[in-house]
Amino acid sequence: LEATKSKQSHGNGQTLPLKQAKTVGDGIFGRSQKCSQFIYSKLASNYLMLLKSTQLDRLNSINVWSAGSVTSNNDLIGACIPRIACDFERLAPSQSFLQHVGVEQLQLLLQSPWISDGNEVTKFKALCTWMNASSLNCECTKREKNFDRLLELINTKKLQRDFVIETLVNGSDFNLSENARTKMLVGVHGRMADSRCGVLDTFPKLNGSVYTLGGKKRLGESISRVERINPQNGEVTVLQPMIEERSGHSAVARDHAILVFGGYNNRRGAILDSCEEFQPAFNTWVELSPMPTPRYGTGAAHIPGVGDIVVGGCGKIRTLTQSVDKAEIFLTPSSPLGHAGSWCEIAPMLHSRAYPKAEFFNGNVYVAGDFEGSTFSVEMLSLFSNGPPQWTEVINASFRPVSMISFNGSLLFACESNFNFFLNFMSLSLLSAIIRIATLVKPDRNLYGRFSNT
């Protein structure tokens, strides 16, 4: 503010220009916060009166904002927001500005109608820069705690995927904490994962569309909601919900239907053995025969001409919930293992696995992953050889496989090498920049011994 426009009384009857008074306040702040707060309060009152009759330049807008933030004067901040919003593109990456912006002040700024809805990237940059702008530990803790709440004020659907990936990488300019990155994944994808592993099993694809089946709300309640997503245009259609609310279930798509197996019902506190089939052509669900073993956190894959295999998961063993080595097949018509619509229990896997991934590839079933980290191995089920179905270990890796998919004639594994770095499985697959290790296994190359025979 121009010193000639207003002066501030300075105790002994003398006067100081406002800019000098602010400097005095800054000096006193280092010795007496109480005295500094008093001076800033006086300045805030004068600034508020001047705002009604004075046009501020960029520098003075920041000074006025700082005074309002220090004194928590929302009237002053509210009067300042239109001027700050006009210069928001420049201020969004400014740590010197954002260090004086508290949680409540940033909320007011992000909610301001003066900042257009199309400016979501700038809002997001401001939020990420703001996270590390303060040098006070208590303030940093407060900002971390409120990150997800403030993120909800931004329309994350308008953020480009590449920009989100860049932000999530450890070496990005924002340097967000692991906790903030996890919260951002939840906010951007709009759905809390059933777990940090195995979530892709509840997002089957059928006839060019992707289906989301059940899951959890933010507070952990199981839901029965079903949506169909068109990857070409992003259109989302809400469909008939499942018969049972469930999370932690697995699903497969075959023919013109989607089958869902087991899971957990949070409302009832029950591990489920129930199974359902969805027919998209009629938008209807029908109950299927229950699994022999109630489980959640299973993996599932369709075996053409045989049925749908459900492996691993977590179930009750006596009074404890533990990962299991179970393998059961829901039989289809013409299956050589039994009657259609019935279950056939086969030899257990070599290892108990929670939230594994199962994939039918080149005539065999491959299983990888264990959320509890008890095994890094990949095992294979041979169904069409002489004799009963049998499991064989094909890889015992030094890294941790958490995802597996057959693609273009190959098996692709996504893995983690750092146990302390957790992401939900959906995000691991979508954000390839964060995947620690990717191992491509081609069936015609002798990379892992027994793979040469497939």
C-alpha positions as CSV (number, residue, x, y, z in Angstrom):
1,L,0.0,0.0,0.0
2,E,1.2,3.5,-0.7
3,A,2.6,5.0,2.5
4,T,0.9,8.3,1.6
5,K,-2.6,6.8,1.7
6,S,-2.7,5.7,5.3
7,K,-0.6,5.7,8.5
8,Q,-0.7,3.5,11.5
9,S,-0.4,4.8,15.1
10,H,2.7,3.6,16.9
11,G,2.1,3.8,20.6
12,N,3.8,7.1,21.5
13,G,1.7,9.2,19.2
14,Q,4.1,9.0,16.3
15,T,3.0,7.5,13.0
16,L,4.5,4.9,10.8
17,P,3.6,4.0,7.2
18,L,1.7,0.7,7.0
19,K,4.5,-1.0,5.1
20,Q,7.0,0.0,7.9
21,A,4.5,-1.0,10.6
22,K,4.3,-4.5,9.0
23,T,8.1,-4.6,9.0
24,V,8.1,-3.8,12.7
25,G,5.5,-6.5,13.3
26,D,7.7,-9.0,11.5
27,G,10.7,-8.1,13.7
28,I,8.7,-8.4,16.9
29,F,7.3,-11.7,15.8
30,G,10.6,-13.4,16.4
31,R,10.6,-12.3,20.0
32,S,6.9,-12.0,21.0
33,Q,4.2,-13.8,19.0
34,K,1.5,-12.2,21.2
35,C,2.7,-8.7,20.4
36,S,3.1,-9.5,16.8
37,Q,-0.5,-10.9,16.6
38,F,-1.7,-7.6,18.1
39,I,0.1,-5.5,15.5
40,Y,-1.1,-7.7,12.7
41,S,-4.7,-7.4,14.0
42,K,-4.4,-3.7,13.9
43,L,-3.0,-3.8,10.4
44,A,-5.8,-6.2,9.3
45,S,-8.5,-3.8,10.4
46,N,-6.9,-0.9,8.5
47,Y,-6.3,-3.1,5.4
48,L,-10.0,-4.1,5.4
49,M,-11.1,-0.5,5.4
50,L,-8.6,0.4,2.6
51,L,-9.7,-2.5,0.5
52,K,-13.1,-0.8,0.1
53,S,-11.6,2.3,-1.5
54,T,-8.2,1.2,-2.9
55,Q,-7.0,-0.9,-5.8
56,L,-4.2,-3.2,-4.8
57,D,-1.3,-4.3,-7.0
58,R,0.1,-7.9,-6.9
59,L,2.7,-7.4,-4.2
60,N,0.3,-5.6,-1.8
61,S,-2.4,-8.3,-2.4
62,I,0.0,-10.9,-1.0
63,N,0.9,-8.6,2.0
64,V,-2.8,-8.1,2.8
65,W,-3.5,-11.9,2.4
66,S,-0.6,-12.6,4.8
67,A,-1.9,-10.3,7.4
68,G,-5.3,-11.9,7.1
69,S,-3.9,-15.4,7.4
70,V,-1.8,-14.7,10.5
71,T,-4.7,-13.1,12.3
72,S,-7.3,-15.7,10.9
73,N,-9.3,-12.7,9.7
74,N,-11.7,-14.3,7.3
75,D,-13.3,-11.0,6.4
76,L,-10.0,-9.7,5.2
77,I,-9.2,-12.9,3.4
78,G,-12.6,-12.9,1.7
79,A,-12.1,-9.4,0.5
80,C,-8.7,-10.4,-0.9
81,I,-9.7,-13.5,-2.7
82,P,-11.0,-11.8,-6.0
83,R,-7.6,-10.1,-6.3
84,I,-5.6,-13.3,-5.5
85,A,-7.8,-15.3,-7.9
86,C,-6.9,-13.0,-10.8
87,D,-3.2,-13.8,-10.2
88,F,-3.8,-17.5,-9.2
89,E,-1.8,-19.0,-12.1
90,R,1.4,-17.2,-10.9
91,L,0.8,-17.8,-7.2
92,A,-0.1,-21.5,-7.3
93,P,3.5,-22.7,-7.4
94,S,4.8,-20.0,-5.0
95,Q,5.9,-21.4,-1.7
96,S,6.6,-18.0,-0.3
97,F,2.9,-17.2,-0.8
98,L,1.5,-20.6,0.3
99,Q,3.5,-20.8,3.5
100,H,1.1,-18.1,4.9
101,V,-2.0,-19.9,3.8
102,G,-3.7,-22.1,6.4
103,V,-6.1,-25.0,5.9
104,E,-9.2,-22.9,6.2
105,Q,-7.8,-20.2,4.0
106,L,-6.9,-22.6,1.2
107,Q,-10.3,-24.1,1.4
108,L,-11.9,-20.7,0.9
109,L,-9.6,-20.1,-2.1
110,L,-10.3,-23.5,-3.7
111,Q,-14.0,-22.9,-3.3
112,S,-14.0,-19.4,-4.6
113,P,-16.2,-18.8,-7.7
114,W,-13.5,-16.4,-8.9
115,I,-11.4,-19.3,-9.8
116,S,-13.0,-21.0,-12.8
117,D,-13.9,-24.6,-12.8
118,G,-11.6,-25.2,-15.8
119,N,-8.6,-24.3,-13.7
120,E,-8.4,-27.7,-11.9
121,V,-4.7,-28.3,-12.8
122,T,-3.7,-25.0,-11.2
123,K,-5.8,-25.7,-8.1
124,F,-4.1,-29.1,-7.9
125,K,-0.6,-27.6,-8.3
126,A,-1.4,-25.1,-5.5
127,L,-2.6,-27.9,-3.2
128,C,0.5,-30.0,-3.8
129,T,2.9,-27.1,-3.4
130,W,1.1,-26.0,-0.3
131,M,1.7,-29.4,1.4
132,N,5.4,-28.7,1.8
133,A,5.4,-24.9,1.9
134,S,5.4,-24.5,5.7
135,S,8.6,-24.9,7.8
136,L,6.6,-25.6,11.0
137,N,6.2,-29.3,11.9
138,C,2.8,-28.8,13.5
139,E,1.5,-27.0,10.4
140,C,2.9,-29.7,8.1
141,T,1.1,-32.3,10.2
142,K,-2.2,-30.3,10.0
143,R,-1.8,-30.0,6.2
144,E,-1.2,-33.7,5.8
145,K,-4.2,-34.5,7.9
146,N,-6.5,-32.3,5.7
147,F,-5.0,-33.2,2.3
148,D,-7.8,-35.6,1.3
149,R,-10.6,-33.2,2.4
150,L,-9.1,-30.4,0.3
151,L,-8.5,-32.7,-2.6
152,E,-12.3,-33.3,-2.7
153,L,-12.7,-29.6,-3.6
154,I,-10.9,-30.2,-6.9
155,N,-12.6,-31.9,-9.9
156,T,-9.9,-34.6,-10.4
157,K,-11.7,-36.0,-13.4
158,K,-10.3,-33.0,-15.3
159,L,-6.7,-33.9,-14.5
160,Q,-4.7,-35.6,-17.3
161,R,-3.5,-39.1,-16.6
162,D,0.2,-38.2,-17.4
163,F,0.1,-35.3,-15.0
164,V,-1.2,-37.6,-12.2
165,I,1.5,-40.2,-12.9
166,E,4.2,-37.5,-12.8
167,T,2.9,-36.2,-9.5
168,L,2.9,-39.7,-7.9
169,V,6.5,-40.4,-8.8
170,N,8.9,-40.0,-5.8
171,G,11.1,-37.6,-7.7
172,S,8.4,-35.2,-8.8
173,D,8.7,-31.5,-8.0
174,F,5.9,-31.8,-5.4
175,N,7.6,-34.5,-3.4
176,L,4.4,-35.7,-1.8
177,S,4.6,-38.1,1.2
178,E,3.6,-41.7,0.7
179,N,0.4,-41.0,2.7
180,A,-0.5,-38.1,0.5
181,R,0.1,-40.1,-2.7
182,T,-2.1,-42.9,-1.4
183,K,-4.9,-40.4,-0.6
184,M,-4.5,-38.9,-4.0
185,L,-4.9,-42.3,-5.7
186,V,-8.1,-42.8,-3.8
187,G,-9.3,-39.3,-4.7
188,V,-8.4,-39.5,-8.4
189,H,-9.8,-42.9,-9.0
190,G,-12.9,-42.2,-6.9
191,R,-13.2,-45.6,-5.3
192,M,-11.5,-47.0,-2.2
193,A,-9.9,-50.3,-3.2
194,D,-11.0,-53.5,-1.6
195,S,-7.4,-54.1,-0.7
196,R,-3.9,-53.2,-1.8
197,C,-3.8,-56.3,-3.9
198,G,-6.1,-58.3,-6.2
199,V,-8.5,-55.4,-7.0
200,L,-8.4,-56.1,-10.8
201,D,-10.4,-59.3,-10.2
202,T,-13.5,-57.1,-9.5
203,F,-13.1,-55.0,-12.7
204,P,-13.7,-57.6,-15.4
205,K,-14.0,-56.6,-19.1
206,L,-16.6,-58.0,-21.4
207,N,-17.6,-57.0,-25.0
208,G,-15.4,-53.9,-25.0
209,S,-16.7,-52.6,-21.7
210,V,-15.2,-52.6,-18.1
211,Y,-17.5,-53.4,-15.2
212,T,-17.0,-52.3,-11.6
213,L,-18.7,-54.7,-9.1
214,G,-19.2,-53.8,-5.5
215,G,-16.4,-52.8,-3.3
216,K,-16.4,-50.4,-0.3
217,K,-17.4,-46.9,0.6
218,R,-14.9,-44.5,2.1
219,L,-15.9,-45.7,5.6
220,G,-15.5,-49.3,4.7
221,E,-19.1,-50.4,4.2
222,S,-19.5,-53.1,1.5
223,I,-21.7,-52.1,-1.4
224,S,-23.5,-53.9,-4.2
225,R,-23.2,-51.1,-6.8
226,V,-22.5,-52.1,-10.4
227,E,-21.3,-49.8,-13.2
228,R,-20.4,-50.3,-16.8
229,I,-17.6,-48.1,-18.2
230,N,-17.0,-47.4,-21.9
231,P,-13.2,-47.0,-22.3
232,Q,-13.7,-45.2,-25.6
233,N,-15.6,-42.2,-24.3
234,G,-15.6,-42.6,-20.5
235,E,-19.3,-43.0,-20.3
236,V,-20.5,-44.7,-17.0
237,T,-23.8,-46.5,-16.8
238,V,-25.2,-47.7,-13.5
239,L,-26.7,-51.2,-13.7
240,Q,-28.7,-53.5,-11.6
241,P,-26.9,-54.0,-8.3
242,M,-25.6,-57.4,-7.1
243,I,-27.9,-59.5,-4.9
244,E,-25.4,-59.3,-2.0
245,E,-23.3,-56.4,-0.8
246,R,-19.7,-57.6,-1.0
247,S,-16.1,-56.5,-1.1
248,G,-12.9,-58.5,-1.5
249,H,-14.6,-60.8,-4.1
250,S,-13.2,-62.1,-7.4
251,A,-14.9,-62.2,-10.8
252,V,-14.5,-63.6,-14.2
253,A,-16.1,-62.8,-17.6
254,R,-17.0,-65.6,-19.9
255,D,-19.3,-66.0,-22.9
256,H,-21.9,-63.3,-22.4
257,A,-21.9,-63.2,-18.5
258,I,-19.9,-62.2,-15.5
259,L,-19.5,-64.4,-12.5
260,V,-18.8,-63.2,-8.9
261,F,-17.3,-65.4,-6.2
262,G,-17.3,-65.0,-2.4
263,G,-16.1,-61.8,-0.7
264,Y,-16.9,-60.1,2.6
265,N,-20.1,-58.4,3.8
266,N,-19.1,-55.7,6.2
267,R,-22.6,-55.0,7.3
268,R,-23.1,-58.6,8.5
269,G,-19.5,-59.2,9.4
270,A,-19.6,-62.4,7.3
271,I,-17.2,-64.2,5.0
272,L,-19.2,-65.2,2.0
273,D,-19.6,-68.4,0.1
274,S,-22.4,-67.0,-2.1
275,C,-21.8,-66.5,-5.9
276,E,-23.8,-64.6,-8.5
277,E,-24.0,-64.4,-12.3
278,F,-24.7,-61.2,-14.2
279,Q,-26.2,-61.2,-17.7
280,P,-25.6,-57.7,-19.2
281,A,-28.0,-58.4,-22.1
282,F,-30.9,-58.5,-19.6
283,N,-29.3,-56.5,-16.8
284,T,-30.2,-59.2,-14.3
285,W,-28.4,-61.1,-11.5
286,V,-29.0,-64.8,-10.6
287,E,-27.7,-66.8,-7.7
288,L,-25.3,-69.6,-8.3
289,S,-24.3,-72.6,-6.2
290,P,-22.3,-71.5,-3.2
291,M,-18.5,-72.2,-2.9
292,P,-17.5,-75.2,-0.8
293,T,-15.2,-72.9,1.2
294,P,-16.4,-69.3,2.3
295,R,-13.6,-66.9,1.3
296,Y,-12.7,-63.4,0.5
297,G,-9.5,-62.1,-1.2
298,T,-9.5,-64.8,-3.8
299,G,-8.2,-64.9,-7.3
300,A,-10.2,-66.3,-10.2
301,A,-9.7,-67.2,-13.9
302,H,-11.9,-68.8,-16.6
303,I,-10.6,-72.1,-18.0
304,P,-12.2,-72.7,-21.5
305,G,-14.1,-76.0,-21.7
306,V,-13.7,-76.7,-18.0
307,G,-15.0,-73.9,-15.7
308,D,-14.0,-71.0,-13.5
309,I,-11.2,-71.7,-11.0
310,V,-11.2,-69.8,-7.6
311,V,-7.9,-69.9,-5.7
312,G,-6.5,-68.8,-2.4
313,G,-8.1,-66.1,-0.3
314,C,-8.8,-65.7,3.4
315,G,-11.2,-67.9,5.4
316,K,-12.0,-69.0,8.9
317,I,-9.7,-71.7,10.2
318,R,-11.1,-72.6,13.6
319,T,-11.5,-69.2,15.1
320,L,-8.9,-67.3,13.1
321,T,-9.1,-65.7,9.7
322,Q,-6.1,-66.9,7.7
323,S,-4.9,-67.2,4.1
324,V,-5.7,-70.6,2.5
325,D,-4.4,-72.8,-0.3
326,K,-7.8,-73.9,-1.6
327,A,-8.5,-74.4,-5.3
328,E,-12.1,-75.0,-6.5
329,I,-13.6,-75.0,-9.9
330,F,-17.2,-74.0,-10.8
331,L,-17.9,-76.3,-13.7
332,T,-19.3,-75.3,-17.1
333,P,-21.3,-77.5,-19.5
334,S,-19.2,-80.3,-21.1
335,S,-16.6,-80.0,-18.4
336,P,-14.7,-83.3,-18.0
337,L,-14.6,-82.8,-14.3
338,G,-18.3,-83.1,-13.5
339,H,-21.8,-81.7,-13.9
340,A,-22.4,-78.1,-15.0
341,G,-23.2,-75.7,-12.2
342,S,-21.5,-77.8,-9.5
343,W,-18.2,-77.3,-7.7
344,C,-15.1,-79.5,-8.0
345,E,-12.4,-79.2,-5.3
346,I,-9.0,-80.0,-6.8
347,A,-5.5,-80.4,-5.3
348,P,-4.5,-77.4,-3.1
349,M,-1.9,-74.9,-4.2
350,L,1.7,-75.3,-3.0
351,H,1.3,-72.1,-1.0
352,S,-1.5,-70.3,0.9
353,R,-2.2,-66.9,-0.8
354,A,-4.2,-63.9,0.1
355,Y,-5.4,-61.8,-2.8
356,P,-3.6,-63.7,-5.5
357,K,-3.9,-63.2,-9.2
358,A,-4.9,-66.1,-11.4
359,E,-4.5,-66.2,-15.2
360,F,-5.3,-68.9,-17.8
361,F,-2.4,-68.9,-20.3
362,N,-1.3,-71.3,-23.0
363,G,-3.3,-74.2,-21.7
364,N,-2.4,-73.8,-18.0
365,V,-3.5,-71.8,-15.0
366,Y,-0.8,-69.5,-13.4
367,V,-1.2,-68.0,-9.9
368,A,1.0,-65.3,-8.5
369,G,1.0,-62.9,-5.6
370,D,0.3,-63.0,-1.9
371,F,-0.7,-59.9,0.1
372,E,0.9,-61.2,3.2
373,G,4.2,-61.7,1.5
374,S,4.8,-65.3,2.6
375,T,5.8,-66.4,-0.9
376,F,7.2,-64.7,-4.0
377,S,6.7,-67.8,-6.2
378,V,4.5,-68.3,-9.3
379,E,2.9,-71.7,-9.6
380,M,1.2,-73.4,-12.5
381,L,-1.7,-75.8,-12.7
382,S,-1.6,-78.4,-15.4
383,L,-5.1,-79.6,-16.3
384,F,-4.8,-81.3,-19.7
385,S,-1.9,-83.6,-19.0
386,N,-2.2,-87.3,-18.0
387,G,-3.4,-87.8,-14.5
388,P,-5.1,-85.5,-12.0
389,P,-4.6,-81.7,-11.9
390,Q,-1.3,-80.9,-10.3
391,W,0.5,-77.7,-9.2
392,T,4.1,-77.0,-10.1
393,E,6.3,-74.1,-9.0
394,V,7.7,-72.3,-12.1
395,I,9.3,-69.1,-10.6
396,N,10.7,-68.4,-7.1
397,A,11.6,-64.7,-7.7
398,S,13.7,-62.4,-5.6
399,F,11.0,-59.7,-6.1
400,R,7.3,-59.7,-5.1
401,P,4.8,-60.4,-7.9
402,V,1.5,-58.6,-7.2
403,S,-0.1,-58.5,-10.6
404,M,-0.2,-60.7,-13.7
405,I,-1.9,-60.5,-17.0
406,S,-1.7,-62.3,-20.4
407,F,-1.2,-59.8,-23.2
408,N,-0.3,-60.2,-26.8
409,G,1.0,-63.8,-26.4
410,S,3.0,-63.1,-23.2
411,L,2.6,-63.1,-19.5
412,L,3.3,-59.7,-17.9
413,F,4.1,-59.5,-14.2
414,A,4.0,-56.3,-12.2
415,C,6.0,-56.5,-9.0
416,E,7.1,-54.7,-5.9
417,S,10.6,-54.8,-4.4
418,N,9.8,-52.4,-1.5
419,F,7.4,-53.9,1.1
420,N,6.9,-50.5,2.7
421,F,5.5,-49.0,-0.5
422,F,1.9,-50.0,-0.8
423,L,-0.5,-49.1,-3.6
424,N,-3.9,-50.6,-4.5
425,F,-3.7,-53.1,-7.3
426,M,-5.9,-51.1,-9.7
427,S,-3.5,-48.1,-9.4
428,L,-0.5,-50.3,-9.8
429,S,-1.8,-51.4,-13.2
430,L,-3.0,-48.0,-14.3
431,L,0.1,-46.1,-13.2
432,S,2.9,-48.0,-14.9
433,A,5.4,-45.4,-13.9
434,I,5.2,-46.5,-10.3
435,I,5.6,-50.2,-10.9
436,R,8.9,-51.3,-9.4
437,I,9.7,-54.2,-11.8
438,A,8.0,-55.6,-14.9
439,T,9.1,-59.1,-16.1
440,L,7.9,-60.2,-19.5
441,V,7.8,-64.0,-19.9
442,K,7.4,-65.2,-23.5
443,P,6.3,-68.8,-23.9
444,D,8.9,-69.5,-26.7
445,R,11.9,-68.5,-24.6
446,N,13.6,-70.6,-22.0
447,L,13.7,-67.8,-19.3
448,Y,12.7,-69.9,-16.3
449,G,13.2,-73.5,-17.1
450,R,9.8,-75.0,-17.1
451,F,8.4,-72.2,-19.2
452,S,10.2,-73.6,-22.2
453,N,7.7,-76.5,-22.3
454,T,4.6,-74.3,-22.5
